[in-house]
Amino acid sequence: MIKIPFSPYRFASEAKSRVSGVNVTLEFANIESGLVKMASKLRDDTIGPLTYDTIVAYYDPDDDAPVPGVPGEALDYLQRAILHLALYNELIFLITRIGNDGITVKKNNDETTIFKYQQQELADALVETAWFWLGKLFSLLDANPALFPSWAASSQKQEVDSLPLSAADFNEWAGISNPYFVVTARWIIREVWMDSVEARFPGEIPSGMKRAVTRAVVYTVMEIACRRLAYAELPQPIRKDIDNEQSKYGKDKAEDTIRSSVAAAFGSKAERYWKDIDRLIDEAKPRPTRKTDAAPDVRDNDKFAFVL
């Protein structure tokens, strides 16, 4: 099984200092599956196996002392991200109780389950906090290539570096500054670039059109991400729009219908910019010169000439 940076014997103290909420009383066994699942996802899809193993190797399950320096920061950021993602992923299981007498919710004289809107706010807060720590982790890895050479050599990092768009582009046009979104949506960025940009510009993009193209690609990526990515993989602006639509219509509309509505808002912007780009491309095409017939060579001795 994949190694996770938590000890079953002191999990309560480790989690309490790293996860949001002061009354964390989780037992390791109740969330171990979620921890392993999220750790596996981050290891295989997000930062790469070698980088993950390098960071987790600094964790000593028998030593409470924090790891000093940058390695300790990386370990701490990774632990916090895993914890918040695992809590989000296991939230429904933590609220309910599954036993021989069926599925119930916790309710007694002292406690009761939260309201639906509170559950949604909690879920969004867990996701947003996980995103925050993942963003800190990526920034730390990028700033310390000597300590984490496996990150620079990882397929995830190389894919991100080869993309035609960066986190700065999404921050400029969509207010998304966290590099985690670019890592998560890298396959969508490639798809949009190949289908929408390379199809229009077989060669180099004219310098006067580069900003317009970038803007159109950003909104197209946002539209596709809204339809295809899991909720926890969506940036906060999209999650907020989905939550607002959900609170407006309740359960009368299915989630895919609400997502389609939010995606359409990004799609309409993208379509408008693509139309402008197509117009500029059309205007830049050379126009064929119109041939005019040469004036007839009329001489005085031409018997067919009509002389006024």
Phi, psi and omega per residue, in radians:
M1 nan 2.619 3.135
I2 -1.080 2.460 3.127
K3 -1.363 2.301 3.082
I4 -2.035 2.531 -3.042
P5 -1.461 0.997 3.099
F6 -2.551 2.554 3.122
S7 -1.804 2.283 3.088
P8 -1.064 -0.425 -3.015
Y9 -1.539 -0.360 3.082
R10 -2.325 0.588 -3.089
F11 -1.121 -0.677 -3.084
A12 -1.035 -0.785 -3.127
S13 -1.249 -0.641 3.113
E14 -1.146 -0.786 -3.090
A15 -1.238 -0.673 -3.030
K16 -1.093 -0.570 -3.125
S17 -1.505 -0.123 -3.038
R18 -2.120 -0.226 -3.090
V19 -1.959 2.597 3.138
S20 -1.165 2.397 -3.115
G21 1.941 2.197 -3.041
V22 -1.540 -0.222 -3.066
N23 -1.893 0.749 -3.134
V24 -1.294 2.058 3.129
T25 -2.209 0.493 -3.096
L26 -1.197 2.432 2.967
E27 -1.569 2.523 -3.085
F28 -0.968 -0.726 -3.083
A29 -1.105 -0.473 -3.098
N30 -1.360 -0.234 -3.084
I31 -2.307 0.071 -3.091
E32 -0.995 -0.749 -3.113
S33 -1.047 -0.750 3.120
G34 -1.164 -0.653 3.108
L35 -1.107 -0.782 -3.135
V36 -1.144 -0.719 -3.133
K37 -1.094 -0.843 -3.124
M38 -1.193 -0.662 3.094
A39 -1.094 -0.718 3.122
S40 -1.110 -0.703 3.134
K41 -1.136 -0.804 3.134
L42 -1.146 -0.646 -3.129
R43 -1.171 -0.838 -2.996
D44 -1.498 -0.612 -3.001
D45 -1.865 -0.444 -2.923
T46 -1.837 -0.992 -3.098
I47 -1.961 -0.141 3.108
G48 1.611 2.571 -3.069
P49 -1.048 -0.760 -3.082
L50 -1.164 -0.715 3.126
T51 -1.158 -0.757 3.109
Y52 -1.045 -0.837 -3.109
D53 -1.122 -0.605 3.103
T54 -1.093 -0.775 -3.115
I55 -1.205 -0.805 -3.077
V56 -1.189 -0.422 3.127
A57 -1.106 -0.379 3.107
Y58 -1.333 -0.230 -3.099
Y59 -1.425 2.254 3.099
D60 -2.024 1.910 -3.089
P61 -1.146 -0.244 -3.118
D62 -1.802 0.089 -3.086
D63 -2.247 2.136 3.136
D64 -1.421 -0.249 -3.078
A65 -1.183 2.361 3.128
P66 -1.188 2.554 3.095
V67 -1.270 2.252 -3.081
P68 -1.340 2.766 2.982
G69 1.260 -2.810 -3.083
V70 -1.065 -0.732 3.094
P71 -0.991 -0.677 3.107
G72 -1.157 -0.660 3.085
E73 -1.106 -0.802 -3.135
A74 -1.045 -0.758 3.118
L75 -1.095 -0.750 -3.134
D76 -1.118 -0.775 3.131
Y77 -1.096 -0.725 3.141
L78 -1.136 -0.754 3.117
Q79 -1.043 -0.788 -3.120
R80 -1.112 -0.729 3.134
A81 -1.125 -0.791 3.140
I82 -1.064 -0.783 -3.106
L83 -1.055 -0.860 -3.077
H84 -1.194 -0.679 3.095
L85 -1.169 -0.676 3.131
A86 -1.150 -0.740 3.101
L87 -1.081 -0.713 3.086
Y88 -1.101 -0.780 -3.097
N89 -1.171 -0.581 -3.085
E90 -1.709 0.124 -2.990
L91 -0.992 -0.781 -3.089
I92 -1.135 -0.579 3.132
F93 -1.306 -0.523 3.118
L94 -1.297 -0.486 3.127
I95 -1.372 -0.644 -3.079
T96 -1.729 2.924 3.066
R97 -2.227 2.213 -3.133
I98 -1.923 2.059 -3.110
G99 -2.448 -3.018 3.141
N100 -1.132 -0.443 -3.133
D101 -1.618 0.209 3.070
G102 1.942 -2.857 -3.122
I103 -1.791 2.177 -3.121
T104 -2.268 2.995 3.031
V105 -2.008 2.688 -3.088
K106 -1.326 2.183 3.131
K107 -2.762 2.102 3.083
N108 -2.565 -2.877 -3.082
N109 -1.172 -0.429 -3.071
D110 -1.813 -0.465 -3.032
E111 -2.372 2.693 3.020
T112 -2.603 2.883 -3.123
T113 -1.267 2.740 -3.098
I114 -1.368 2.834 3.053
F115 -1.251 2.851 -3.097
K116 -1.060 -0.753 -3.118
Y117 -1.153 -0.578 3.097
Q118 -1.199 -0.669 3.096
Q119 -1.096 -0.721 3.132
Q120 -1.162 -0.713 3.099
E121 -1.120 -0.693 3.112
L122 -1.116 -0.796 -3.139
A123 -1.037 -0.788 -3.134
D124 -1.152 -0.663 3.121
A125 -1.145 -0.686 3.104
L126 -1.106 -0.764 3.133
V127 -1.132 -0.818 -3.096
E128 -1.099 -0.679 3.120
T129 -1.188 -0.680 3.079
A130 -1.087 -0.744 3.085
W131 -1.032 -0.728 -3.124
F132 -1.027 -0.847 -3.096
W133 -1.245 -0.563 3.053
L134 -1.164 -0.694 3.070
G135 -1.064 -0.726 3.079
K136 -1.104 -0.674 -3.133
L137 -1.141 -0.801 3.126
F138 -1.064 -0.749 3.130
S139 -1.091 -0.682 3.134
L140 -1.173 -0.748 3.126
L141 -1.114 -0.733 3.138
D142 -1.152 -0.577 -3.085
A143 -1.433 -0.180 -3.075
N144 -2.312 1.100 -3.102
P145 -1.143 -0.480 -3.138
A146 -1.194 -0.597 3.137
L147 -1.419 -0.464 -3.096
F148 -2.261 1.132 3.130
P149 -1.110 -0.433 3.137
S150 -1.159 -0.464 3.111
W151 -1.210 -0.795 3.125
A152 -1.113 -0.528 -3.122
A153 -1.571 -0.097 -3.069
S154 -1.265 2.653 3.105
S155 -1.118 -0.584 3.132
Q156 -1.089 -0.841 -3.137
K157 -1.146 -0.744 -3.124
Q158 -1.153 -0.646 3.080
E159 -1.109 -0.784 -3.130
V160 -1.101 -0.752 -3.122
D161 -1.157 -0.479 -3.121
S162 -1.506 -0.117 -3.127
L163 -1.212 2.564 3.119
P164 -1.323 -0.190 3.110
L165 -2.101 2.667 3.137
S166 -2.186 3.068 3.087
A167 -1.063 -0.544 3.131
A168 -1.113 -0.608 3.114
D169 -1.167 -0.738 3.126
F170 -1.230 -0.537 3.075
N171 -1.193 -0.682 -3.111
E172 -1.179 -0.714 -3.001
W173 -1.829 -0.318 -3.102
A174 -2.311 0.025 3.113
G175 1.223 0.465 -3.141
I176 -1.963 1.850 -3.071
S177 -1.758 -0.212 -3.052
N178 -1.315 2.151 -3.129
P179 -1.139 -0.267 3.133
Y180 -1.063 -0.571 -3.138
F181 -1.144 -0.698 3.134
V182 -1.135 -0.692 3.100
V183 -1.112 -0.754 -3.104
T184 -1.227 -0.678 -3.027
A185 -1.735 0.292 -3.046
R186 -1.061 -0.591 3.141
W187 -1.245 -0.559 3.088
I188 -1.226 -0.706 3.122
I189 -1.059 -0.784 3.111
R190 -1.076 -0.762 -3.117
E191 -1.063 -0.835 -3.124
V192 -1.126 -0.727 -3.109
W193 -1.098 -0.763 -3.129
M194 -1.186 -0.764 -3.043
D195 -1.362 -0.626 -2.990
S196 -1.857 -0.477 -3.091
V197 -1.755 -0.951 -3.112
E198 -1.112 -0.511 3.085
A199 -1.184 -0.511 3.134
R200 -1.567 -0.552 -3.073
F201 -2.198 1.526 3.114
P202 -1.060 -0.499 3.099
G203 -1.869 -2.521 -3.118
E204 -1.357 2.513 3.096
I205 -1.283 2.271 3.079
P206 -0.991 2.443 -3.058
S207 -1.006 -0.572 -3.123
G208 -1.259 -0.208 -3.098
M209 -1.895 -0.095 -2.990
K210 -1.080 -0.759 -3.128
R211 -1.153 -0.698 3.127
A212 -1.131 -0.697 3.115
V213 -1.137 -0.786 3.126
T214 -1.027 -0.770 -3.127
R215 -1.104 -0.760 3.135
A216 -1.124 -0.702 3.133
V217 -1.135 -0.733 -3.135
V218 -1.013 -0.846 -3.100
Y219 -1.230 -0.546 3.080
T220 -1.200 -0.722 3.086
V221 -1.083 -0.738 3.125
M222 -1.074 -0.718 3.135
E223 -1.083 -0.840 -3.106
I224 -1.188 -0.690 3.116
A225 -1.053 -0.702 -3.141
C226 -1.074 -0.574 -3.115
R227 -1.470 -0.561 -2.911
R228 -1.906 -0.584 -3.038
L229 -1.371 2.673 3.052
A230 -1.170 2.741 -3.069
Y231 -0.962 -0.764 -3.094
A232 -1.215 -0.261 3.131
E233 -1.688 0.045 3.133
L234 -1.606 2.489 3.082
P235 -1.223 2.840 -3.029
Q236 -0.992 -0.728 3.133
P237 -0.979 -0.710 3.132
I238 -1.245 -0.735 3.132
R239 -1.065 -0.717 3.131
K240 -1.096 -0.749 3.129
D241 -1.104 -0.732 3.119
I242 -1.123 -0.773 3.140
D243 -1.102 -0.707 3.127
N244 -1.122 -0.742 3.100
E245 -1.141 -0.674 -3.140
Q246 -1.128 -0.746 3.135
S247 -1.211 -0.468 -3.128
K248 -1.298 -0.725 -3.061
Y249 -1.853 -0.166 -3.138
G250 1.124 -2.536 -3.136
K251 -1.580 0.139 3.103
D252 -1.152 -0.467 3.104
K253 -2.003 2.428 3.118
A254 -1.252 2.787 -3.080
E255 -1.085 -0.670 -3.121
D256 -1.151 -0.545 3.078
T257 -1.196 -0.744 3.117
I258 -1.149 -0.728 3.100
R259 -1.071 -0.727 3.124
S260 -1.072 -0.663 3.122
S261 -1.144 -0.761 3.120
V262 -1.180 -0.734 3.139
A263 -1.095 -0.618 -3.117
A264 -1.095 -0.549 3.118
A265 -1.134 -0.744 3.071
F266 -1.211 -0.661 -3.120
G267 -1.117 -0.654 3.135
S268 -1.145 -0.670 3.071
K269 -1.135 -0.811 -3.127
A270 -1.054 -0.746 -3.121
E271 -1.078 -0.702 3.138
R272 -1.110 -0.722 -3.138
Y273 -1.240 -0.658 3.098
W274 -1.128 -0.639 3.093
K275 -1.116 -0.704 3.091
D276 -1.112 -0.701 3.131
I277 -1.140 -0.765 3.116
D278 -1.077 -0.641 3.109
R279 -1.141 -0.741 3.114
L280 -1.130 -0.673 3.100
I281 -1.103 -0.754 -3.132
D282 -1.132 -0.712 -3.139
E283 -1.191 -0.474 -3.120
A284 -1.424 -0.191 -3.137
K285 -1.217 2.415 3.102
P286 -1.151 2.381 3.125
R287 -1.586 2.378 3.114
P288 -1.165 2.397 3.107
T289 -1.306 2.440 -3.087
R290 -1.553 2.177 -3.135
K291 -1.363 2.393 3.064
T292 -2.024 2.492 -3.138
D293 -1.203 2.382 3.110
A294 -1.208 2.540 3.116
A295 -1.091 2.428 -3.125
P296 -1.140 2.513 3.101
D297 -1.520 1.764 -3.067
V298 -1.833 2.224 3.125
R299 -2.002 2.820 -3.104
D300 -1.110 -0.488 -3.104
N301 -1.605 0.139 3.126
D302 -1.387 2.017 -3.066
K303 -1.243 -0.264 3.129
F304 -1.675 -0.059 -3.119
A305 -1.291 2.463 3.082
F306 -1.815 1.989 -3.048
V307 -1.867 2.176 3.091
L308 -1.289 nan nan
